[in-house]
Amino acid sequence: MDSGAAIDVGRILPGEKVYAHGTHASPLNTRRSPPRTTGAAYAWHMSAPKVLAIVLAGGEGKRLMPLTTARAKPAVPFGGTYRLVDFALSNIINSGYLHVVVLTQYKSHSLDRHIARTWRMSPLLGNYVAPVPAQQRRGPHWYLGSADAIYQCANIVEDERPDIVVIVGADHVYRMDFSQMVDAHVSSGAQFSIAGIRQPIALAPEMGVIDIDPEDPSRVRAFLEKPKDPVGLADSPHEVLASMGNYVADADALMEALAKDADRVGSKHDMGGDIVPYFVERGECGFYDFRHNDVPGSTDRDRDYWRDVGTLDSYYEAHQDLIAVSPVFNVYNHEWPMHQGLVTAPPAKFIHSEEGRLGHAADSIVSPGVIVSGATVTGSVLSPGVRLHSWSTVSDSVLLDGVVVNRHAQVHRAIVDKHVVVEEGARIGIDREWDLQRGFTVTESGITVVAKGTVVSS
């Protein structure tokens, strides 16, 4: 207990956790509790636990190659003007947590630059979003896993002295109020909580699967990392509860678990594979159902949206979710904005209007700085600075920054990385065998991916 913390013992409820920074009443629901008495707003604020948010952004992203050839997975552009890391950071900041560290490692230059330029908080108020590279603080090695990444940065936790640590991944697209999960965690009395979402059972071999206690749905009975023979839910046999990679933990319990894991022979030092089972075995792992998270401005259609964009096909499909007439994921929710870097580019422009040479786009996202000059765009996402010349067509595709598509060229069902030049009359995504012969990546679903800076000839 901090000797300087004043706590009214008469107001502590049974089962209530007491923190060095005050008390936190067990809420009756997962929403943030209001001030208890008139004029007590400041006292209520002081009673909330001190929270440090940690974003795990060191992933290599091999399954996203060639998009991750020259950048870390969380730095991959998404949705025209975002980077993947922006979704995790936006959710954290919107939740009111303003002390944030981003742990980086793999090809992190563009990621570090993006965070430094975009996520600048007010130092006057002591708020920050700070990228932290691997520093070999625990020996002459880089991060051995997600748990080891946090353990190697234990000095940050020690300096910050939080009551609660919120841990999230940096490569998922979703909208979530983490304060509701923190409230639920505190109310449960668990030392560690994991967020879960229902997913098709066919995806279970690629995910961590949560088995909750039927007698206490707020507790995790077992955790299976990428099971080969998963069992469906009792009320929905075709689904499983999948880990979202989001955790809330009591700081002291977390650091103790990480220290033990660091010394354990055979550990992979992974949050999902090692730390979650550690707390499950002790009966100290709580479960947070993502369905209970109520974000301002969300609709019935996009409230429970969560997409792991760890593969090229899922990355492509997530973009298609954005451009639907009624978006499956709505980036236009101004009550819970997805923040992004400042794009210093002029507005998009559409030119030429004569018959057969009409510059236009339909069912698409068009970013600042784009020029559609007598070209046709359908079902696509165009990132800043894209140039489309006369009589070219782009359909069902994702074009990243600075792509140039010259006259009479065709791009169909493709992901085209930054600064690719498609020469006059060239075609992408039309002939699978020709794409493969030219060294392009073609996914199982037939999406053609062109690497950064490629010149595509006819």
Helices and strands as residue ranges (DSSP letters): G 9-11, E 17-19, E 22-24, H 41-47, E 51-57, G 62-64, G 73-75, E 77-78, E 82-83, H 85-94, E 99-104, H 109-118, G 123-125, E 128-133, H 146-152, H 154-160, E 164-169, E 172-174, H 178-188, E 192-200, G 201-206, E 208-213, E 216-225, E 239-250, H 251-263, I 271-275, H 276-281, E 285-289, G 290-292, E 306-308, H 312-323, E 349-351, E 353-354, E 357-358, E 360-362, E 365-366, E 371-373, E 376-378, E 381-382, E 387-388, E 393-395, E 398-399, E 404-405, E 410-412, E 414-416, E 421-422, E 427-428, H 432-437, E 441-442, E 448-450, E 455-456
